[in-house]
Amino acid sequence: MNIGALSVSMSTASTSQSMSILMLDKVLDTAEETSDVLTEMMESVTIPGLGEHIDIRA
C-alpha cells in the first residue's frame, strides 16, 4: 500500500468516526428530550381518588 492510499484510508476512517460520534450525540440529545416530555406527561396526569381506598378483603 502506498503512502497516498494510506493517507486517504486514514482520513476516511477519521471522518467516519467523527460522523459516528456526532450521530451518537444527537441520539442522546433526542432521548433526553423525549424522556423529559414523557416525565412531564406522567406528572400532569392525575386520576381523582386513585390510592385513597384499599380493599384488604380477599
C-alpha positions as CSV (number, residue, x, y, z in Angstrom):
1,M,0.0,0.0,0.0
2,N,1.4,3.3,-0.9
3,I,1.5,6.5,1.3
4,G,-1.3,8.2,-0.7
5,A,-3.7,5.4,-0.4
6,L,-2.9,5.0,3.3
7,S,-3.5,8.7,3.9
8,V,-6.9,8.6,2.1
9,S,-7.8,5.5,4.1
10,M,-6.9,7.1,7.4
11,S,-8.7,10.3,6.5
12,T,-11.9,8.3,5.6
13,A,-11.7,6.4,8.9
14,S,-11.3,9.6,10.9
15,T,-14.3,11.2,9.1
16,S,-16.4,8.2,9.6
17,Q,-15.5,8.1,13.3
18,S,-16.3,11.8,13.7
19,M,-19.7,11.3,12.0
20,S,-20.5,8.4,14.3
21,I,-19.7,10.5,17.4
22,L,-21.9,13.3,16.1
23,M,-24.8,11.0,15.4
24,L,-24.5,9.4,18.9
25,D,-24.5,12.9,20.4
26,K,-27.7,13.7,18.5
27,V,-29.4,10.4,19.5
28,L,-28.5,11.1,23.2
29,D,-30.0,14.6,23.0
30,T,-33.2,13.3,21.4
31,A,-33.5,10.6,24.0
32,E,-33.1,13.2,26.8
33,E,-35.7,15.4,25.3
34,T,-38.1,12.5,24.9
35,S,-37.6,11.4,28.5
36,D,-38.3,15.0,29.7
37,V,-41.5,15.2,27.7
38,L,-42.6,11.8,29.0
39,T,-41.9,12.8,32.6
40,E,-43.9,16.0,32.2
41,M,-46.8,14.0,30.7
42,M,-46.8,11.5,33.5
43,E,-46.7,14.2,36.2
44,S,-49.6,16.0,34.6
45,V,-51.9,13.0,34.6
46,T,-54.0,12.8,37.7
47,I,-56.7,10.3,38.5
48,P,-59.0,11.6,41.2
49,G,-59.4,9.1,44.1
50,L,-56.5,6.9,43.0
51,G,-55.0,5.3,46.0
52,E,-57.5,6.6,48.5
53,H,-59.1,3.3,49.3
54,I,-57.5,-0.1,49.7
55,D,-59.6,-3.3,49.6
56,I,-58.0,-5.6,52.1
57,R,-60.6,-8.4,51.9
58,A,-59.5,-11.4,49.9
